């Protein structure tokens, strides 16, 4: 009888401790924030402004189930005294086996390296702003749906994303047509700091759709249903593990837009970035963007856009970065624009 008590008491204590550990894991929630402010000089005018404030939440619900949420507040371009709040990501992730997971919610579409790697915290951006293909609405930024994901598989650290979701023109709670968007993306990391990736996106855009995250939009969209396929290839190199000296990133996307009565037209968007870390904190960099459309384009506006960006990044710390940047945009439909901008971006 005494022996059984000596056995039961330790077991009871172990059980209580294990329950406490499980509860602490379930409550392991991290809340981070990111914000940026800037001053710019353009056309003889000096401006001060605020960028985005990003609230980034992650939580381990169980050992296999986790949550990610990202909410952004930024001032409206239509009314400078008002601001807009947008839900950028809400993802439930279940790790069902090894490095394989299923994800449900609103995602950054894993169509290219930049969209899949950088969230809205500008402190992590190598440049002040995203590449031009984002502001031109060339790629679908978000997809609400379900995906299968694998990471760091095998010697080449192979990764994949297979996503089924609402298409362009849809909202976050329902699709606007019976078709679903499909995304398939793969990448390998054969060495530290080296990544090669490729992806394919396909969707059917219904006649009369109001396409979100697309700032250009052609009038043809109101007249015809469009089948869109986008192929993307990317390569990135960042030897931060060793000398922390070189930063290279290049991506190219080709969109094929097919309307029943107008045939298929191709558009190509490319950007290349290079940075050189001359000290632990100072990195001069350049980025070149080029977007070309076919003259009979059925989805985008049929104009060519190019940009050159050159700047200097000063990393005060991992979560405090200053950037001084010159931007030149050559738009073949409007006048060229030149801009100097100084940005302060922090995380907290």
N, C-alpha and C positions, 0 to 999 in steps of 0.2 A: 504493500500500500504506500509506504514511504517512497519506494523507488519510483512508482508511477507518478507521484507528485513531483519528484525531481525531474522527471521527463516531461510532464505536461506543462509545467511552469515555463521552462525555456522555450518550448514550442509555442506557447501562447505569446510570449514576448517577441519571438521572431515573427509570428503572424501579425502582431500589431505593428511592428517596425516595417514589415513589408507593405502593409496597407498604407502606412504613412508615406513610404517612398513612392508608391503608385499614385497616391493623391498629389504629392508634390510634383511628379512628372506631369500629371493631368493639368496642373495649374501653372506650368512653365510657359508663361506668355511674355513676349518682348514687344515693346512699343518703341519705335524709332521715328524720328522726324527729320525732314530735309527741307531747306528753304534757300532761295537765292535772290539776290538783288543786283541791280546793274545801273550803270550810267552809259549813255551812248551819244555819239555825235554823228549827225547825218544832215546833209543839205544846210550847213551853217547853223544848226540848232542842237543845243545840248539838252538831253532828256535824262530824267531819273525815273526808275521804275522798279516794280517788284515782279518777280517771276512766279514760280509755283511754290506752294507749301504742301509737302507730301507727308501723309501719315501712313506709316508702314508697320503692320502688325503681323506677327507670327506667333503660333501657339502649338505646342505639342499636346494634343488631347489624350492620346494613348501612345504606346511605343510605335504603333504603325500608322495612326491617323493624325494628321496635322492640318492646320489652317493657315492661310495667307490672305491678308486683306490690304489693299492699297487704295487710299482716297486722296484726291488732289483738289486743292482749292486754288484758284487763280482768277485774276481780275479779267473782266470781260472786255474784249476789244470793241464791242458795240457800245458799251456804257462804261467808261473808265472808272466810275465811282461804284460800280457793282462788281460782284465776283460770282463765279460759277463753281459749284462743287460737283465733281464727277467721281463715280466709282470705277477705278481703273482695273482692279482685279479683286475677285473673290474666289478663292480656290480651296476646295477640300481635297487633300491628297492622302491616298491609302497605299501604303507600301505592302503589296501582297506577296512578294517573293524577292529576296536578295535586293538588287538594285533596280527592280521593276516596280512601277507604281501605276495606279489609275488616278486621274485627276478630273474633278467635276467642278464647273463654275465658269467664270469669266476670265479668259486668259489673254496675255499678250500672244498673238498668233506667232508660232515659232517658224516664221517664214524666212527670217534672216538673222544674222548674228547680233546686230545692234538691237533689234526689237526683242530678241530672246534673252539678251544679256543685261542690258541697262534698264532699270526702272526709272522713275521720274526724278530721282534725286540727282540734280545737276552736279553735285560734288564728285560723282563718279564718271561723268562724261569727259572724254579726252578733249572735246571742244566745247564752246559755249552752248551750241545748239545741236540738234540732230541733223543728219544729212538731209539734203534737199528733197529726196524722194518722200520723206515724211510730210513736209509741208505741202508738197504737190499732190498728196493723196494717192501715191502710186501703189502702195501696198495696203492690205487690210491690217489695221493695227491690233484689233481685238477680235476674239471669237468667243462666243458663249456656247459651251458644249462639253463634251467628254473626250478625254485623251488617254492614251497609253504611252508611258514614258520609260525609257531605260537609260541608265547613266553608267559610264566607266566600266564597260563590259570588255573583258579580255585584255590582251597585251596592248592593243591599239586604243584602249579606252573608248570603245565604240559607244555611241549614244543614238537614240531614236525618239521621235515624237510622231504619233499617229492620232490625228484629231478629227472628230466629226462634230459639226456645230451649225448654229444659225449662220445664214449667209449675209452677204452685203445687202443693205436695205432693211435688215431685220433689227429688232430691238433686243434687249437683254432678257426678255421674258417669253418671247414667242418668235417664230420664224414667219416671214411674210409670204412664203411660197412653199410648195411641197419638196423643193430641192434642198439638199444640205451641202454645206461647204466641206471640202475634204482637204486636209493638210497632211503631208508626209515629209518628214525632215530627218536627215541622218548626218552624223558628224563623227570624226575620229580625232584623237589627240595623240599622235605618234610620239611626241616628245614634250617635255615640259615647256609650256608657253606657246605651243604650236597647235592650231586647230584648223581643219578643213571641213567644210560643210556644204550640203546641197539640200534643196527642198523643192516640193511641188505643191501648188495650191490650185484648187479648182472650185468654181462656183457658177451658178446660174443666176443672173440678175434679172428680176422680173421687169416687165414693161411698166414704166411709171414709178419705179422705186426712187425714194429719197435716200440716197446713199450716205450713211454716216461716215465720219472721218475721211471725207473726200471733198476737198475744197474747190476743185475745178468743175468736173461734171460736164458732160456734153449734152446738148439738147436731144441728140439721138436716143438717149436713154428713155425719154418719154415716148418714143415711137416704136421701139423694138426691144425684144428680149435679147440679152447678151450673155453668151457663154464665155467665161473668163478663166484662163489658165495662166499661172505665173510660175516661172522656173527661176530659182536663185542659186548662185554659187558664191561661196565666201572663203577667204583665207585670212587668218590672223596670226600674228607673232608678237609675243611680248616676253622678253627674257628676264622677267622680274625675279626669277629664282636665282639668277647668277649675277650678271653685271648691271642689271636694271638700266640698260642703255638704249635699246631699240624698241620702238613700238610701230607695228605695221598692221594695217587692216584694209582689206579691199573686198568689195561686194558688187555683184552685178545681177540685176533682175530683168528678165524678159517677160513682158505681159502679152498674151495673145487674146485679143478680144474679137469674138465672132458674133455678128448679127445675121439673122436669117436672110435678109435681103441685101446686105452690104458686104458679105464675105468676112474674111479674117484679116485683121490689121495687127501689126506688131509694134510694141514700144519697148525701149530699153533704157534702164536707169542704172547708172554706175557711180560709185564714189571710191576714192582711195585716200587713206590717211597715213601719215608718217610722222613720228615724233622721235626726238633724240634727247635723252636724258643727259645733260652735260654736268649736272651735279645731282645730289640726292633730292633736291627740291625744285630745280629749274628745268623745264622741258619746252624748248621751242618746237613748233609743229606746223604742218600744212595739211589741208584737205582740198581735194578737187572733186566737184560733182558735175555730172553730165547726164541730161535726160533728153532723149530723142523720140519723137513720135512720127508715125506715118502721116502723110498728108490727108488721107481719108480716114483718120482715126474715128472710131465709133463710140468710144467711151471717155477718153481723156480729151482735153483741148489739144489741137494739133499745132503745138508750138514747142520750140526747143528752148531749154533752160540750162544754163551753165553757171557755176559759181567757183570762186577761189577764196579759200580761207587761210590766213596765216596768223599765228598767234604765239603767245608765250604763257605757259602755265607755271604757277608757283604753288607748290604743295606745302603749305605751312604745317599741315599734319594730314593724317589719313582722312579726317573729317572737316578740313578747312582748306579751301583751294581758291586761289585768285587766278583769273584769266584776263589777259589783254589781247584783243583779237581784231584783225581787219577783215572785213567781209566785202566781196565784190560779186554781184549777181548780174549776169548777162541774160536778160529775158528778151526773146526775139519778137515779142508782141508789145512790150512796153519799154520804157527807157531803162538804161543800166542804173544800178544803185550801188553806192559805196557807203560803208558804215564802219565806224570805230566803236567798239564796245568793251567796257570793263565790267567783269562779273565777279561777285563774291558769292561762293556757294559753301554751305556748311551742313553738317549733319549733327543731330543732337539726340 
